[in-house]
Amino acid sequence: MFAAAGVTVREALRVSESVTEVLGLTDPTLPDEALLAAMVAHPILVQRPIVCSARGVRLCRPLERVLELLPPGMLVAADGQILVDAAGRYVG
C-alpha cells in the first residue's frame, strides 16, 4: 500500500511516537525490512489514515487529502453536518 500511495516506508513511519525513538527507528541506516517489521509489531508506528478507493491510494495527511479519493459532490456526516460542499471544498 505504501508503494501504491507513492510513499516510502520511512515516510510512512510516525516519528512523533516516543516508541519510534526508543526502538532506534530514526537511524537512517536501518533497512526498510526492519522498519516494516517494527510497524507490523507496533501498528501505532504507521502514519494514518491510509485510504484505498477506486480512485487510488493515499496517505491522507493532512486529512483533506482524502478529498482526492472521493467522488465529486457534497459529503454530509451522519449528524447532518456538511463536510464537503457541492463544489468539492472541505468545509467542516
PDB file of N, CA, C and O in Angstrom:
ATOM      1  N   MET A   1       0.813  -1.197   0.000  1.00  0.00           N
ATOM      2  CA  MET A   1       0.000   0.000   0.000  1.00  0.00           C
ATOM      3  C   MET A   1       0.856   1.261   0.000  1.00  0.00           C
ATOM      4  O   MET A   1       0.483   2.276  -0.588  1.00  0.00           O
ATOM      5  N   PHE A   2       2.010   1.187   0.666  1.00  0.00           N
ATOM      6  CA  PHE A   2       2.875   2.365   0.658  1.00  0.00           C
ATOM      7  C   PHE A   2       3.281   2.727  -0.765  1.00  0.00           C
ATOM      8  O   PHE A   2       3.224   3.892  -1.159  1.00  0.00           O
ATOM      9  N   ALA A   3       3.690   1.724  -1.530  1.00  0.00           N
ATOM     10  CA  ALA A   3       4.101   1.975  -2.912  1.00  0.00           C
ATOM     11  C   ALA A   3       2.939   2.536  -3.719  1.00  0.00           C
ATOM     12  O   ALA A   3       3.119   3.474  -4.495  1.00  0.00           O
ATOM     13  N   ALA A   4       1.754   1.972  -3.545  1.00  0.00           N
ATOM     14  CA  ALA A   4       0.577   2.455  -4.276  1.00  0.00           C
ATOM     15  C   ALA A   4       0.240   3.892  -3.893  1.00  0.00           C
ATOM     16  O   ALA A   4      -0.272   4.652  -4.715  1.00  0.00           O
ATOM     17  N   ALA A   5       0.525   4.262  -2.649  1.00  0.00           N
ATOM     18  CA  ALA A   5       0.267   5.621  -2.180  1.00  0.00           C
ATOM     19  C   ALA A   5       1.388   6.588  -2.559  1.00  0.00           C
ATOM     20  O   ALA A   5       1.266   7.799  -2.371  1.00  0.00           O
ATOM     21  N   GLY A   6       2.478   6.039  -3.093  1.00  0.00           N
ATOM     22  CA  GLY A   6       3.592   6.892  -3.506  1.00  0.00           C
ATOM     23  C   GLY A   6       4.454   7.378  -2.353  1.00  0.00           C
ATOM     24  O   GLY A   6       5.080   8.433  -2.446  1.00  0.00           O
ATOM     25  N   VAL A   7       4.490   6.603  -1.249  1.00  0.00           N
ATOM     26  CA  VAL A   7       5.330   6.974  -0.114  1.00  0.00           C
ATOM     27  C   VAL A   7       6.313   5.850   0.186  1.00  0.00           C
ATOM     28  O   VAL A   7       6.029   4.678  -0.064  1.00  0.00           O
ATOM     29  N   THR A   8       7.446   6.212   0.712  1.00  0.00           N
ATOM     30  CA  THR A   8       8.430   5.212   1.118  1.00  0.00           C
ATOM     31  C   THR A   8       8.055   4.684   2.501  1.00  0.00           C
ATOM     32  O   THR A   8       7.223   5.265   3.198  1.00  0.00           O
ATOM     33  N   VAL A   9       8.676   3.588   2.878  1.00  0.00           N
ATOM     34  CA  VAL A   9       8.441   3.027   4.203  1.00  0.00           C
ATOM     35  C   VAL A   9       8.817   4.062   5.263  1.00  0.00           C
ATOM     36  O   VAL A   9       8.093   4.235   6.243  1.00  0.00           O
ATOM     37  N   ARG A  10       9.926   4.738   5.076  1.00  0.00           N
ATOM     38  CA  ARG A  10      10.366   5.739   6.056  1.00  0.00           C
ATOM     39  C   ARG A  10       9.378   6.904   6.135  1.00  0.00           C
ATOM     40  O   ARG A  10       9.141   7.438   7.218  1.00  0.00           O
ATOM     41  N   GLU A  11       8.800   7.302   5.002  1.00  0.00           N
ATOM     42  CA  GLU A  11       7.798   8.383   5.017  1.00  0.00           C
ATOM     43  C   GLU A  11       6.520   7.954   5.729  1.00  0.00           C
ATOM     44  O   GLU A  11       5.800   8.795   6.267  1.00  0.00           O
ATOM     45  N   ALA A  12       6.235   6.665   5.736  1.00  0.00           N
ATOM     46  CA  ALA A  12       5.034   6.145   6.392  1.00  0.00           C
ATOM     47  C   ALA A  12       5.238   5.923   7.889  1.00  0.00           C
ATOM     48  O   ALA A  12       4.292   5.574   8.595  1.00  0.00           O
ATOM     49  N   LEU A  13       6.450   6.118   8.376  1.00  0.00           N
ATOM     50  CA  LEU A  13       6.769   5.917   9.792  1.00  0.00           C
ATOM     51  C   LEU A  13       6.376   7.146  10.601  1.00  0.00           C
ATOM     52  O   LEU A  13       6.743   8.271  10.263  1.00  0.00           O
ATOM     53  N   ARG A  14       5.633   6.919  11.663  1.00  0.00           N
ATOM     54  CA  ARG A  14       5.250   8.019  12.562  1.00  0.00           C
ATOM     55  C   ARG A  14       6.407   8.310  13.503  1.00  0.00           C
ATOM     56  O   ARG A  14       6.619   7.581  14.472  1.00  0.00           O
ATOM     57  N   VAL A  15       7.139   9.348  13.232  1.00  0.00           N
ATOM     58  CA  VAL A  15       8.294   9.679  14.072  1.00  0.00           C
ATOM     59  C   VAL A  15       7.879  10.430  15.325  1.00  0.00           C
ATOM     60  O   VAL A  15       8.695  10.611  16.229  1.00  0.00           O
ATOM     61  N   SER A  16       6.630  10.871  15.401  1.00  0.00           N
ATOM     62  CA  SER A  16       6.167  11.604  16.583  1.00  0.00           C
ATOM     63  C   SER A  16       5.910  10.682  17.776  1.00  0.00           C
ATOM     64  O   SER A  16       5.766  11.159  18.901  1.00  0.00           O
ATOM     65  N   GLU A  17       5.851   9.377  17.546  1.00  0.00           N
ATOM     66  CA  GLU A  17       5.634   8.437  18.642  1.00  0.00           C
ATOM     67  C   GLU A  17       6.938   8.207  19.402  1.00  0.00           C
ATOM     68  O   GLU A  17       7.987   8.010  18.789  1.00  0.00           O
ATOM     69  N   SER A  18       6.879   8.232  20.721  1.00  0.00           N
ATOM     70  CA  SER A  18       8.094   8.036  21.517  1.00  0.00           C
ATOM     71  C   SER A  18       8.700   6.663  21.285  1.00  0.00           C
ATOM     72  O   SER A  18       9.916   6.502  21.388  1.00  0.00           O
ATOM     73  N   VAL A  19       7.874   5.666  20.973  1.00  0.00           N
ATOM     74  CA  VAL A  19       8.390   4.317  20.740  1.00  0.00           C
ATOM     75  C   VAL A  19       9.305   4.277  19.512  1.00  0.00           C
ATOM     76  O   VAL A  19      10.173   3.409  19.420  1.00  0.00           O
ATOM     77  N   THR A  20       9.122   5.189  18.588  1.00  0.00           N
ATOM     78  CA  THR A  20       9.985   5.255  17.402  1.00  0.00           C
ATOM     79  C   THR A  20      11.432   5.481  17.824  1.00  0.00           C
ATOM     80  O   THR A  20      12.341   4.798  17.351  1.00  0.00           O
ATOM     81  N   GLU A  21      11.630   6.425  18.697  1.00  0.00           N
ATOM     82  CA  GLU A  21      12.981   6.733  19.195  1.00  0.00           C
ATOM     83  C   GLU A  21      13.492   5.612  20.091  1.00  0.00           C
ATOM     84  O   GLU A  21      14.649   5.205  19.980  1.00  0.00           O
ATOM     85  N   VAL A  22      12.637   5.111  20.979  1.00  0.00           N
ATOM     86  CA  VAL A  22      13.034   4.051  21.910  1.00  0.00           C
ATOM     87  C   VAL A  22      13.523   2.819  21.152  1.00  0.00           C
ATOM     88  O   VAL A  22      14.491   2.181  21.566  1.00  0.00           O
ATOM     89  N   LEU A  23      12.863   2.482  20.049  1.00  0.00           N
ATOM     90  CA  LEU A  23      13.245   1.311  19.258  1.00  0.00           C
ATOM     91  C   LEU A  23      14.402   1.593  18.295  1.00  0.00           C
ATOM     92  O   LEU A  23      14.851   0.692  17.587  1.00  0.00           O
ATOM     93  N   GLY A  24      14.881   2.832  18.269  1.00  0.00           N
ATOM     94  CA  GLY A  24      16.002   3.177  17.405  1.00  0.00           C
ATOM     95  C   GLY A  24      15.637   3.258  15.937  1.00  0.00           C
ATOM     96  O   GLY A  24      16.495   3.084  15.071  1.00  0.00           O
ATOM     97  N   LEU A  25      14.366   3.523  15.646  1.00  0.00           N
ATOM     98  CA  LEU A  25      13.906   3.514  14.254  1.00  0.00           C
ATOM     99  C   LEU A  25      14.209   4.796  13.495  1.00  0.00           C
ATOM    100  O   LEU A  25      13.941   4.882  12.296  1.00  0.00           O
ATOM    101  N   THR A  26      14.756   5.780  14.166  1.00  0.00           N
ATOM    102  CA  THR A  26      15.139   7.007  13.473  1.00  0.00           C
ATOM    103  C   THR A  26      16.523   6.893  12.837  1.00  0.00           C
ATOM    104  O   THR A  26      16.972   7.813  12.155  1.00  0.00           O
ATOM    105  N   ASP A  27      17.188   5.786  13.056  1.00  0.00           N
ATOM    106  CA  ASP A  27      18.508   5.539  12.463  1.00  0.00           C
ATOM    107  C   ASP A  27      18.351   5.459  10.944  1.00  0.00           C
ATOM    108  O   ASP A  27      17.691   4.548  10.444  1.00  0.00           O
ATOM    109  N   PRO A  28      18.944   6.394  10.205  1.00  0.00           N
ATOM    110  CA  PRO A  28      18.764   6.420   8.752  1.00  0.00           C
ATOM    111  C   PRO A  28      19.378   5.224   8.021  1.00  0.00           C
ATOM    112  O   PRO A  28      19.098   5.014   6.841  1.00  0.00           O
ATOM    113  N   THR A  29      20.206   4.446   8.705  1.00  0.00           N
ATOM    114  CA  THR A  29      20.820   3.286   8.044  1.00  0.00           C
ATOM    115  C   THR A  29      19.975   2.018   8.154  1.00  0.00           C
ATOM    116  O   THR A  29      20.294   1.005   7.533  1.00  0.00           O
ATOM    117  N   LEU A  30      18.899   2.068   8.941  1.00  0.00           N
ATOM    118  CA  LEU A  30      18.042   0.888   9.068  1.00  0.00           C
ATOM    119  C   LEU A  30      17.378   0.575   7.727  1.00  0.00           C
ATOM    120  O   LEU A  30      16.871   1.477   7.060  1.00  0.00           O
ATOM    121  N   PRO A  31      17.380  -0.683   7.335  1.00  0.00           N
ATOM    122  CA  PRO A  31      16.729  -1.045   6.065  1.00  0.00           C
ATOM    123  C   PRO A  31      15.202  -1.035   6.211  1.00  0.00           C
ATOM    124  O   PRO A  31      14.665  -1.133   7.314  1.00  0.00           O
ATOM    125  N   ASP A  32      14.524  -0.914   5.071  1.00  0.00           N
ATOM    126  CA  ASP A  32      13.063  -0.914   5.064  1.00  0.00           C
ATOM    127  C   ASP A  32      12.481  -2.140   5.746  1.00  0.00           C
ATOM    128  O   ASP A  32      11.450  -2.045   6.411  1.00  0.00           O
ATOM    129  N   GLU A  33      13.122  -3.282   5.592  1.00  0.00           N
ATOM    130  CA  GLU A  33      12.616  -4.516   6.192  1.00  0.00           C
ATOM    131  C   GLU A  33      12.516  -4.397   7.714  1.00  0.00           C
ATOM    132  O   GLU A  33      11.558  -4.884   8.314  1.00  0.00           O
ATOM    133  N   ALA A  34      13.498  -3.757   8.334  1.00  0.00           N
ATOM    134  CA  ALA A  34      13.481  -3.566   9.787  1.00  0.00           C
ATOM    135  C   ALA A  34      12.358  -2.617  10.190  1.00  0.00           C
ATOM    136  O   ALA A  34      11.678  -2.843  11.190  1.00  0.00           O
ATOM    137  N   LEU A  35      12.165  -1.555   9.410  1.00  0.00           N
ATOM    138  CA  LEU A  35      11.078  -0.615   9.704  1.00  0.00           C
ATOM    139  C   LEU A  35       9.720  -1.296   9.554  1.00  0.00           C
ATOM    140  O   LEU A  35       8.837  -1.127  10.394  1.00  0.00           O
ATOM    141  N   LEU A  36       9.561  -2.070   8.473  1.00  0.00           N
ATOM    142  CA  LEU A  36       8.292  -2.783   8.258  1.00  0.00           C
ATOM    143  C   LEU A  36       8.008  -3.772   9.384  1.00  0.00           C
ATOM    144  O   LEU A  36       6.871  -3.873   9.845  1.00  0.00           O
ATOM    145  N   ALA A  37       9.016  -4.493   9.825  1.00  0.00           N
ATOM    146  CA  ALA A  37       8.837  -5.441  10.925  1.00  0.00           C
ATOM    147  C   ALA A  37       8.379  -4.713  12.189  1.00  0.00           C
ATOM    148  O   ALA A  37       7.506  -5.203  12.906  1.00  0.00           O
ATOM    149  N   ALA A  38       8.961  -3.555  12.460  1.00  0.00           N
ATOM    150  CA  ALA A  38       8.564  -2.774  13.634  1.00  0.00           C
ATOM    151  C   ALA A  38       7.133  -2.269  13.481  1.00  0.00           C
ATOM    152  O   ALA A  38       6.380  -2.243  14.454  1.00  0.00           O
ATOM    153  N   MET A  39       6.750  -1.865  12.262  1.00  0.00           N
ATOM    154  CA  MET A  39       5.388  -1.379  12.029  1.00  0.00           C
ATOM    155  C   MET A  39       4.358  -2.498  12.208  1.00  0.00           C
ATOM    156  O   MET A  39       3.256  -2.260  12.703  1.00  0.00           O
ATOM    157  N   VAL A  40       4.719  -3.705  11.805  1.00  0.00           N
ATOM    158  CA  VAL A  40       3.816  -4.850  11.988  1.00  0.00           C
ATOM    159  C   VAL A  40       3.667  -5.152  13.477  1.00  0.00           C
ATOM    160  O   VAL A  40       2.565  -5.430  13.951  1.00  0.00           O
ATOM    161  N   ALA A  41       4.765  -5.096  14.205  1.00  0.00           N
ATOM    162  CA  ALA A  41       4.739  -5.378  15.641  1.00  0.00           C
ATOM    163  C   ALA A  41       4.067  -4.256  16.437  1.00  0.00           C
ATOM    164  O   ALA A  41       3.460  -4.502  17.479  1.00  0.00           O
ATOM    165  N   HIS A  42       4.180  -3.029  15.938  1.00  0.00           N
ATOM    166  CA  HIS A  42       3.645  -1.848  16.632  1.00  0.00           C
ATOM    167  C   HIS A  42       2.892  -0.977  15.632  1.00  0.00           C
ATOM    168  O   HIS A  42       3.452   0.007  15.149  1.00  0.00           O
ATOM    169  N   PRO A  43       1.643  -1.303  15.305  1.00  0.00           N
ATOM    170  CA  PRO A  43       0.895  -0.552  14.278  1.00  0.00           C
ATOM    171  C   PRO A  43       0.783   0.945  14.539  1.00  0.00           C
ATOM    172  O   PRO A  43       0.542   1.716  13.610  1.00  0.00           O
ATOM    173  N   ILE A  44       0.955   1.364  15.781  1.00  0.00           N
ATOM    174  CA  ILE A  44       0.910   2.802  16.081  1.00  0.00           C
ATOM    175  C   ILE A  44       2.002   3.562  15.334  1.00  0.00           C
ATOM    176  O   ILE A  44       1.924   4.782  15.195  1.00  0.00           O
ATOM    177  N   LEU A  45       3.013   2.851  14.854  1.00  0.00           N
ATOM    178  CA  LEU A  45       4.125   3.484  14.140  1.00  0.00           C
ATOM    179  C   LEU A  45       3.785   3.881  12.708  1.00  0.00           C
ATOM    180  O   LEU A  45       4.567   4.574  12.057  1.00  0.00           O
ATOM    181  N   VAL A  46       2.633   3.453  12.213  1.00  0.00           N
ATOM    182  CA  VAL A  46       2.263   3.734  10.820  1.00  0.00           C
ATOM    183  C   VAL A  46       1.467   5.035  10.743  1.00  0.00           C
ATOM    184  O   VAL A  46       0.474   5.212  11.450  1.00  0.00           O
ATOM    185  N   GLN A  47       1.920   5.950   9.868  1.00  0.00           N
ATOM    186  CA  GLN A  47       1.162   7.165   9.598  1.00  0.00           C
ATOM    187  C   GLN A  47      -0.226   6.766   9.140  1.00  0.00           C
ATOM    188  O   GLN A  47      -0.371   5.755   8.451  1.00  0.00           O
ATOM    189  N   ARG A  48      -1.235   7.512   9.492  1.00  0.00           N
ATOM    190  CA  ARG A  48      -2.587   7.205   9.074  1.00  0.00           C
ATOM    191  C   ARG A  48      -3.392   8.476   8.966  1.00  0.00           C
ATOM    192  O   ARG A  48      -2.987   9.507   9.502  1.00  0.00           O
ATOM    193  N   PRO A  49      -4.498   8.430   8.302  1.00  0.00           N
ATOM    194  CA  PRO A  49      -5.074   7.260   7.646  1.00  0.00           C
ATOM    195  C   PRO A  49      -4.480   7.026   6.260  1.00  0.00           C
ATOM    196  O   PRO A  49      -4.106   7.963   5.555  1.00  0.00           O
ATOM    197  N   ILE A  50      -4.408   5.768   5.897  1.00  0.00           N
ATOM    198  CA  ILE A  50      -4.103   5.381   4.518  1.00  0.00           C
ATOM    199  C   ILE A  50      -5.442   4.930   3.942  1.00  0.00           C
ATOM    200  O   ILE A  50      -6.076   4.014   4.466  1.00  0.00           O
ATOM    201  N   VAL A  51      -5.859   5.571   2.875  1.00  0.00           N
ATOM    202  CA  VAL A  51      -7.180   5.326   2.312  1.00  0.00           C
ATOM    203  C   VAL A  51      -7.039   4.722   0.927  1.00  0.00           C
ATOM    204  O   VAL A  51      -6.266   5.204   0.099  1.00  0.00           O
ATOM    205  N   CYS A  52      -7.804   3.649   0.686  1.00  0.00           N
ATOM    206  CA  CYS A  52      -7.846   2.987  -0.617  1.00  0.00           C
ATOM    207  C   CYS A  52      -9.237   3.168  -1.193  1.00  0.00           C
ATOM    208  O   CYS A  52     -10.229   2.960  -0.495  1.00  0.00           O
ATOM    209  N   SER A  53      -9.321   3.554  -2.456  1.00  0.00           N
ATOM    210  CA  SER A  53     -10.616   3.667  -3.124  1.00  0.00           C
ATOM    211  C   SER A  53     -10.410   3.350  -4.596  1.00  0.00           C
ATOM    212  O   SER A  53      -9.286   3.115  -5.041  1.00  0.00           O
ATOM    213  N   ALA A  54     -11.487   3.345  -5.335  1.00  0.00           N
ATOM    214  CA  ALA A  54     -11.403   3.115  -6.778  1.00  0.00           C
ATOM    215  C   ALA A  54     -10.597   4.215  -7.462  1.00  0.00           C
ATOM    216  O   ALA A  54     -10.123   4.028  -8.583  1.00  0.00           O
ATOM    217  N   ARG A  55     -10.439   5.356  -6.803  1.00  0.00           N
ATOM    218  CA  ARG A  55      -9.702   6.487  -7.378  1.00  0.00           C
ATOM    219  C   ARG A  55      -8.230   6.501  -6.968  1.00  0.00           C
ATOM    220  O   ARG A  55      -7.490   7.401  -7.364  1.00  0.00           O
ATOM    221  N   GLY A  56      -7.792   5.503  -6.171  1.00  0.00           N
ATOM    222  CA  GLY A  56      -6.381   5.426  -5.811  1.00  0.00           C
ATOM    223  C   GLY A  56      -6.156   5.176  -4.344  1.00  0.00           C
ATOM    224  O   GLY A  56      -7.090   4.914  -3.586  1.00  0.00           O
ATOM    225  N   VAL A  57      -4.889   5.260  -3.952  1.00  0.00           N
ATOM    226  CA  VAL A  57      -4.456   5.053  -2.573  1.00  0.00           C
ATOM    227  C   VAL A  57      -3.668   6.285  -2.160  1.00  0.00           C
ATOM    228  O   VAL A  57      -2.828   6.770  -2.918  1.00  0.00           O
ATOM    229  N   ARG A  58      -3.935   6.794  -0.961  1.00  0.00           N
ATOM    230  CA  ARG A  58      -3.227   7.973  -0.464  1.00  0.00           C
ATOM    231  C   ARG A  58      -2.982   7.832   1.030  1.00  0.00           C
ATOM    232  O   ARG A  58      -3.787   7.258   1.764  1.00  0.00           O
ATOM    233  N   LEU A  59      -1.853   8.368   1.455  1.00  0.00           N
ATOM    234  CA  LEU A  59      -1.635   8.642   2.865  1.00  0.00           C
ATOM    235  C   LEU A  59      -2.287  10.004   3.064  1.00  0.00           C
ATOM    236  O   LEU A  59      -1.781  11.012   2.569  1.00  0.00           O
ATOM    237  N   CYS A  60      -3.367  10.042   3.759  1.00  0.00           N
ATOM    238  CA  CYS A  60      -4.188  11.258   3.842  1.00  0.00           C
ATOM    239  C   CYS A  60      -3.771  12.140   5.005  1.00  0.00           C
ATOM    240  O   CYS A  60      -4.527  12.344   5.954  1.00  0.00           O
ATOM    241  N   ARG A  61      -2.565  12.656   4.915  1.00  0.00           N
ATOM    242  CA  ARG A  61      -2.026  13.626   5.840  1.00  0.00           C
ATOM    243  C   ARG A  61      -1.617  14.834   5.029  1.00  0.00           C
ATOM    244  O   ARG A  61      -0.678  14.712   4.242  1.00  0.00           O
ATOM    245  N   PRO A  62      -2.228  15.966   5.153  1.00  0.00           N
ATOM    246  CA  PRO A  62      -3.332  16.247   6.055  1.00  0.00           C
ATOM    247  C   PRO A  62      -4.621  15.541   5.609  1.00  0.00           C
ATOM    248  O   PRO A  62      -4.739  15.097   4.467  1.00  0.00           O
ATOM    249  N   LEU A  63      -5.558  15.451   6.512  1.00  0.00           N
ATOM    250  CA  LEU A  63      -6.785  14.700   6.292  1.00  0.00           C
ATOM    251  C   LEU A  63      -7.533  15.128   5.035  1.00  0.00           C
ATOM    252  O   LEU A  63      -8.219  14.307   4.427  1.00  0.00           O
ATOM    253  N   GLU A  64      -7.419  16.379   4.633  1.00  0.00           N
ATOM    254  CA  GLU A  64      -8.126  16.875   3.452  1.00  0.00           C
ATOM    255  C   GLU A  64      -7.710  16.140   2.178  1.00  0.00           C
ATOM    256  O   GLU A  64      -8.422  16.202   1.175  1.00  0.00           O
ATOM    257  N   ARG A  65      -6.565  15.443   2.199  1.00  0.00           N
ATOM    258  CA  ARG A  65      -6.128  14.690   1.009  1.00  0.00           C
ATOM    259  C   ARG A  65      -7.109  13.594   0.641  1.00  0.00           C
ATOM    260  O   ARG A  65      -7.113  13.120  -0.495  1.00  0.00           O
ATOM    261  N   VAL A  66      -7.944  13.184   1.595  1.00  0.00           N
ATOM    262  CA  VAL A  66      -8.941  12.159   1.285  1.00  0.00           C
ATOM    263  C   VAL A  66      -9.905  12.651   0.213  1.00  0.00           C
ATOM    264  O   VAL A  66     -10.504  11.843  -0.496  1.00  0.00           O
ATOM    265  N   LEU A  67     -10.060  13.958   0.088  1.00  0.00           N
ATOM    266  CA  LEU A  67     -10.972  14.509  -0.919  1.00  0.00           C
ATOM    267  C   LEU A  67     -10.551  14.122  -2.330  1.00  0.00           C
ATOM    268  O   LEU A  67     -11.396  14.047  -3.223  1.00  0.00           O
ATOM    269  N   GLU A  68      -9.258  13.875  -2.550  1.00  0.00           N
ATOM    270  CA  GLU A  68      -8.768  13.453  -3.862  1.00  0.00           C
ATOM    271  C   GLU A  68      -9.332  12.083  -4.246  1.00  0.00           C
ATOM    272  O   GLU A  68      -9.387  11.743  -5.428  1.00  0.00           O
ATOM    273  N   LEU A  69      -9.747  11.305  -3.259  1.00  0.00           N
ATOM    274  CA  LEU A  69     -10.198   9.938  -3.488  1.00  0.00           C
ATOM    275  C   LEU A  69     -11.713   9.797  -3.512  1.00  0.00           C
ATOM    276  O   LEU A  69     -12.232   8.742  -3.876  1.00  0.00           O
ATOM    277  N   LEU A  70     -12.419  10.842  -3.130  1.00  0.00           N
ATOM    278  CA  LEU A  70     -13.875  10.785  -3.089  1.00  0.00           C
ATOM    279  C   LEU A  70     -14.461  11.236  -4.415  1.00  0.00           C
ATOM    280  O   LEU A  70     -13.865  12.059  -5.110  1.00  0.00           O
ATOM    281  N   PRO A  71     -15.623  10.703  -4.773  1.00  0.00           N
ATOM    282  CA  PRO A  71     -16.284  11.206  -5.977  1.00  0.00           C
ATOM    283  C   PRO A  71     -16.696  12.663  -5.762  1.00  0.00           C
ATOM    284  O   PRO A  71     -16.971  13.065  -4.632  1.00  0.00           O
ATOM    285  N   PRO A  72     -16.743  13.455  -6.832  1.00  0.00           N
ATOM    286  CA  PRO A  72     -17.127  14.859  -6.676  1.00  0.00           C
ATOM    287  C   PRO A  72     -18.541  14.978  -6.104  1.00  0.00           C
ATOM    288  O   PRO A  72     -19.395  14.126  -6.345  1.00  0.00           O
ATOM    289  N   GLY A  73     -18.765  16.026  -5.359  1.00  0.00           N
ATOM    290  CA  GLY A  73     -20.092  16.286  -4.812  1.00  0.00           C
ATOM    291  C   GLY A  73     -20.052  16.521  -3.327  1.00  0.00           C
ATOM    292  O   GLY A  73     -18.994  16.478  -2.698  1.00  0.00           O
ATOM    293  N   MET A  74     -21.229  16.770  -2.770  1.00  0.00           N
ATOM    294  CA  MET A  74     -21.350  17.098  -1.364  1.00  0.00           C
ATOM    295  C   MET A  74     -21.182  15.847  -0.499  1.00  0.00           C
ATOM    296  O   MET A  74     -21.609  14.754  -0.872  1.00  0.00           O
ATOM    297  N   LEU A  75     -20.556  16.032   0.656  1.00  0.00           N
ATOM    298  CA  LEU A  75     -20.386  14.954   1.630  1.00  0.00           C
ATOM    299  C   LEU A  75     -20.959  15.449   2.948  1.00  0.00           C
ATOM    300  O   LEU A  75     -20.579  16.509   3.445  1.00  0.00           O
ATOM    301  N   VAL A  76     -21.884  14.666   3.511  1.00  0.00           N
ATOM    302  CA  VAL A  76     -22.559  15.050   4.741  1.00  0.00           C
ATOM    303  C   VAL A  76     -22.331  13.959   5.781  1.00  0.00           C
ATOM    304  O   VAL A  76     -22.471  12.773   5.484  1.00  0.00           O
ATOM    305  N   ALA A  77     -21.979  14.362   6.997  1.00  0.00           N
ATOM    306  CA  ALA A  77     -21.778  13.422   8.105  1.00  0.00           C
ATOM    307  C   ALA A  77     -23.121  12.866   8.557  1.00  0.00           C
ATOM    308  O   ALA A  77     -24.176  13.397   8.210  1.00  0.00           O
ATOM    309  N   ALA A  78     -23.068  11.792   9.335  1.00  0.00           N
ATOM    310  CA  ALA A  78     -24.289  11.143   9.820  1.00  0.00           C
ATOM    311  C   ALA A  78     -25.151  12.101  10.639  1.00  0.00           C
ATOM    312  O   ALA A  78     -26.372  11.951  10.676  1.00  0.00           O
ATOM    313  N   ASP A  79     -24.531  13.083  11.295  1.00  0.00           N
ATOM    314  CA  ASP A  79     -25.299  14.032  12.104  1.00  0.00           C
ATOM    315  C   ASP A  79     -25.843  15.200  11.292  1.00  0.00           C
ATOM    316  O   ASP A  79     -26.448  16.115  11.850  1.00  0.00           O
ATOM    317  N   GLY A  80     -25.632  15.173   9.968  1.00  0.00           N
ATOM    318  CA  GLY A  80     -26.148  16.222   9.089  1.00  0.00           C
ATOM    319  C   GLY A  80     -25.174  17.350   8.806  1.00  0.00           C
ATOM    320  O   GLY A  80     -25.464  18.219   7.983  1.00  0.00           O
ATOM    321  N   GLN A  81     -24.029  17.357   9.467  1.00  0.00           N
ATOM    322  CA  GLN A  81     -23.033  18.409   9.233  1.00  0.00           C
ATOM    323  C   GLN A  81     -22.446  18.254   7.848  1.00  0.00           C
ATOM    324  O   GLN A  81     -22.037  17.158   7.463  1.00  0.00           O
ATOM    325  N   ILE A  82     -22.399  19.347   7.088  1.00  0.00           N
ATOM    326  CA  ILE A  82     -21.796  19.327   5.758  1.00  0.00           C
ATOM    327  C   ILE A  82     -20.286  19.360   5.919  1.00  0.00           C
ATOM    328  O   ILE A  82     -19.739  20.281   6.525  1.00  0.00           O
ATOM    329  N   LEU A  83     -19.611  18.348   5.373  1.00  0.00           N
ATOM    330  CA  LEU A  83     -18.155  18.257   5.448  1.00  0.00           C
ATOM    331  C   LEU A  83     -17.502  18.776   4.173  1.00  0.00           C
ATOM    332  O   LEU A  83     -16.448  19.411   4.218  1.00  0.00           O
ATOM    333  N   VAL A  84     -18.140  18.500   3.034  1.00  0.00           N
ATOM    334  CA  VAL A  84     -17.642  18.930   1.737  1.00  0.00           C
ATOM    335  C   VAL A  84     -18.837  19.544   1.007  1.00  0.00           C
ATOM    336  O   VAL A  84     -19.897  18.927   0.898  1.00  0.00           O
ATOM    337  N   ASP A  85     -18.649  20.763   0.511  1.00  0.00           N
ATOM    338  CA  ASP A  85     -19.771  21.408  -0.171  1.00  0.00           C
ATOM    339  C   ASP A  85     -19.938  20.892  -1.593  1.00  0.00           C
ATOM    340  O   ASP A  85     -19.139  20.078  -2.056  1.00  0.00           O
ATOM    341  N   ALA A  86     -20.952  21.350  -2.275  1.00  0.00           N
ATOM    342  CA  ALA A  86     -21.267  20.858  -3.631  1.00  0.00           C
ATOM    343  C   ALA A  86     -20.142  21.126  -4.620  1.00  0.00           C
ATOM    344  O   ALA A  86     -20.055  20.450  -5.645  1.00  0.00           O
ATOM    345  N   ALA A  87     -19.277  22.096  -4.336  1.00  0.00           N
ATOM    346  CA  ALA A  87     -18.151  22.404  -5.213  1.00  0.00           C
ATOM    347  C   ALA A  87     -16.934  21.538  -4.897  1.00  0.00           C
ATOM    348  O   ALA A  87     -15.901  21.658  -5.555  1.00  0.00           O
ATOM    349  N   GLY A  88     -17.051  20.648  -3.872  1.00  0.00           N
ATOM    350  CA  GLY A  88     -15.952  19.772  -3.523  1.00  0.00           C
ATOM    351  C   GLY A  88     -14.956  20.379  -2.553  1.00  0.00           C
ATOM    352  O   GLY A  88     -13.858  19.849  -2.385  1.00  0.00           O
ATOM    353  N   ARG A  89     -15.319  21.476  -1.913  1.00  0.00           N
ATOM    354  CA  ARG A  89     -14.416  22.126  -0.950  1.00  0.00           C
ATOM    355  C   ARG A  89     -14.687  21.616   0.458  1.00  0.00           C
ATOM    356  O   ARG A  89     -15.841  21.498   0.870  1.00  0.00           O
ATOM    357  N   TYR A  90     -13.622  21.312   1.195  1.00  0.00           N
ATOM    358  CA  TYR A  90     -13.729  20.869   2.585  1.00  0.00           C
ATOM    359  C   TYR A  90     -14.189  22.044   3.432  1.00  0.00           C
ATOM    360  O   TYR A  90     -13.551  23.097   3.418  1.00  0.00           O
ATOM    361  N   VAL A  91     -15.287  21.885   4.170  1.00  0.00           N
ATOM    362  CA  VAL A  91     -15.810  22.976   4.977  1.00  0.00           C
ATOM    363  C   VAL A  91     -15.979  22.609   6.445  1.00  0.00           C
ATOM    364  O   VAL A  91     -16.266  23.484   7.262  1.00  0.00           O
ATOM    365  N   GLY A  92     -15.813  21.362   6.793  1.00  0.00           N
ATOM    366  CA  GLY A  92     -16.088  21.060   8.183  1.00  0.00           C
ATOM    367  C   GLY A  92     -15.311  19.992   8.766  1.00  0.00           C
ATOM    368  O   GLY A  92     -15.484  19.673   9.943  1.00  0.00           O
TER     369      GLY A  92
END
